[in-house]
Structure formats: C-alpha cells, structure tokens
Amino acid sequence: MMAIALVGVLTVIALPIYGGYKLKVQNAQAQQDVVAISAAIQSYWTYNRTLPNSLADVGLAGKLDPWGNPYVYYNIEANGKGGARKDKALNPINTDYDLYSKGANGQSKAQISSKVSLYDIIRANNGAYIGLASNY
C-alpha cells in the first residue's frame, strides 16, 4: 500500500515537470523551424528579388509546427499592412513578411499582445527577434 502511495505522489510531482519540459522543447523546435523557413524565404528573395506569395513557393507548403498546426506566412509587401501581425500599440511587427506558429494553444489573433496570441512563436523586427510573443 505504501509503495502505491509513493508511486502516486511521485507521479503527481513528475507530470507537471515533464509537461513544462515538453513545452520548452516544442517552443525551441518551433523557433528553429521559423529560422529555417526564414532562411528559405531569404534564399527565394535572393534569386527572385521578390518575396514568395506562400510557403508553397519555397517548397514548404503544409509544414507543421510541433503542435500539428501549419506555419502561417503573410507577405506584407504584396498584401499590405492590413493582415500583418501587430504589437500592443497596433504597429506592424515586420515590414517585409510575417511568419509564425500559433503555438501550444493553436489560436492566434493579429495583435500579438492578445491573450490567445501570447503562446505564438513569432518572427518580429524583420527577423531580429524570433521567439514567444509574450516575451516580445
């Protein structure tokens, strides 16, 4: 009986620690993916002198983030600032293109300071920042 109780207590302690570790690993993977996709977009721009219209143009159509959602790409130069991600003051966070993962909750809004967007892994300042929207 004591052994079962001990295993139960250890399980209760270990599960949240494992969940936190798993989330950190997934966030790191999404950040690495955003860097790699950004490099593919930059390569496309180098050869074509224009940004791709979609991730399909760089051979990454349907690329999924660690949570099983597709990465989101928006060409600001071609489509305008209306659909661009925005900071708390409603200023676009990029001038060329937006690239992000919807993060662990799978939800997102245009304003990155929105509660549902805080878990997004974003590219901001034209690639100078890649990380959690909550840390931007």
C-alpha positions as CSV (number, residue, x, y, z in Angstrom):
1,M,0.0,0.0,0.0
2,M,2.9,2.4,0.9
3,A,4.6,1.6,-2.5
4,I,1.4,2.5,-4.4
5,A,1.0,5.7,-2.5
6,L,4.7,6.6,-3.1
7,V,4.4,6.0,-6.8
8,G,1.2,8.2,-6.8
9,V,3.0,11.0,-5.1
10,L,6.0,10.8,-7.4
11,T,3.7,10.8,-10.4
12,V,1.8,13.9,-9.2
13,I,5.2,15.7,-8.8
14,A,6.7,14.4,-12.1
15,L,3.9,15.1,-14.5
16,P,3.9,18.9,-14.3
17,I,7.7,19.0,-14.6
18,Y,7.6,16.8,-17.7
19,G,4.8,18.9,-19.2
20,G,6.9,22.1,-18.7
21,Y,10.0,20.4,-20.2
22,K,8.0,19.1,-23.2
23,L,6.6,22.7,-23.9
24,K,10.1,24.2,-23.7
25,V,11.3,21.6,-26.3
26,Q,8.4,22.3,-28.6
27,N,8.9,26.0,-28.4
28,A,12.6,25.6,-29.2
29,Q,11.7,23.4,-32.2
30,A,9.2,25.9,-33.5
31,Q,11.8,28.7,-33.2
32,Q,14.3,26.6,-35.1
33,D,11.7,25.9,-37.8
34,V,10.9,29.7,-38.1
35,V,14.6,30.4,-38.5
36,A,14.9,27.7,-41.2
37,I,11.8,28.8,-43.1
38,S,13.1,32.4,-42.9
39,A,16.3,31.3,-44.5
40,A,14.4,29.6,-47.3
41,I,12.4,32.8,-47.8
42,Q,15.6,34.8,-47.9
43,S,17.1,32.5,-50.5
44,Y,13.9,32.8,-52.6
45,W,14.2,36.6,-52.4
46,T,17.9,36.5,-53.3
47,Y,17.1,34.6,-56.6
48,N,13.8,36.2,-57.5
49,R,14.1,39.7,-56.0
50,T,10.6,39.3,-54.6
51,L,9.1,37.6,-51.6
52,P,7.2,34.3,-52.2
53,N,3.4,34.5,-52.2
54,S,3.1,31.5,-50.0
55,L,5.2,28.8,-48.3
56,A,4.5,26.6,-51.3
57,D,6.7,28.8,-53.4
58,V,9.7,27.7,-51.2
59,G,8.7,24.1,-51.0
60,L,7.3,24.2,-47.5
61,A,3.5,24.0,-48.1
62,G,1.9,22.2,-45.2
63,K,4.9,22.3,-42.9
64,L,3.5,21.7,-39.4
65,D,4.7,23.1,-36.1
66,P,5.4,20.8,-33.1
67,W,1.7,21.0,-32.2
68,G,0.4,19.8,-35.6
69,N,-0.7,23.2,-36.9
70,P,0.6,24.7,-40.2
71,Y,3.1,27.7,-40.0
72,V,1.5,30.9,-41.0
73,Y,3.1,33.2,-43.6
74,Y,1.9,36.6,-44.8
75,N,3.6,38.7,-47.4
76,I,3.2,42.3,-46.2
77,E,4.9,43.8,-49.2
78,A,2.5,42.2,-51.6
79,N,-0.7,42.2,-49.5
80,G,-0.4,45.3,-47.4
81,K,-0.3,46.0,-43.7
82,G,-3.9,45.1,-43.1
83,G,-3.3,41.5,-42.4
84,A,0.1,42.0,-40.6
85,R,0.7,41.0,-37.0
86,K,0.7,44.0,-34.7
87,D,2.2,44.9,-31.3
88,K,0.3,46.3,-28.3
89,A,0.3,49.8,-29.9
90,L,-1.1,48.3,-33.2
91,N,2.1,48.8,-35.1
92,P,3.1,46.1,-37.5
93,I,5.9,44.0,-36.1
94,N,7.5,43.4,-39.5
95,T,7.7,45.4,-42.7
96,D,8.5,42.6,-45.1
97,Y,6.6,39.4,-44.1
98,D,5.1,37.7,-41.1
99,L,6.0,34.1,-40.2
100,Y,4.7,32.4,-37.1
101,S,3.4,29.3,-35.3
102,K,0.2,29.5,-33.5
103,G,1.9,27.9,-30.5
104,A,0.7,25.4,-27.9
105,N,-2.9,26.6,-27.9
106,G,-3.3,26.6,-31.6
107,Q,-5.0,30.0,-31.6
108,S,-3.9,33.4,-32.7
109,K,-5.1,37.0,-33.4
110,A,-3.5,39.8,-35.3
111,Q,-2.4,41.6,-32.2
112,I,0.3,39.6,-30.5
113,S,-0.5,41.0,-27.1
114,S,-3.9,39.4,-27.2
115,K,-4.3,36.6,-24.6
116,V,-4.6,33.9,-27.2
117,S,-1.6,35.1,-29.1
118,L,0.9,35.1,-26.2
119,Y,1.9,31.5,-26.9
120,D,2.7,32.2,-30.6
121,I,6.3,31.7,-31.8
122,I,6.8,34.8,-33.9
123,R,9.3,36.4,-36.2
124,A,9.5,40.2,-35.5
125,N,11.6,43.2,-36.3
126,N,12.2,41.7,-39.8
127,G,13.9,38.7,-38.3
128,A,15.9,40.3,-35.5
129,Y,13.5,38.6,-32.9
130,I,12.3,35.1,-33.1
131,G,10.6,33.7,-30.0
132,L,7.5,33.7,-27.9
133,A,5.1,36.6,-28.5
134,S,4.8,37.0,-24.7
135,N,8.5,37.8,-24.5
136,Y,8.4,40.4,-27.3
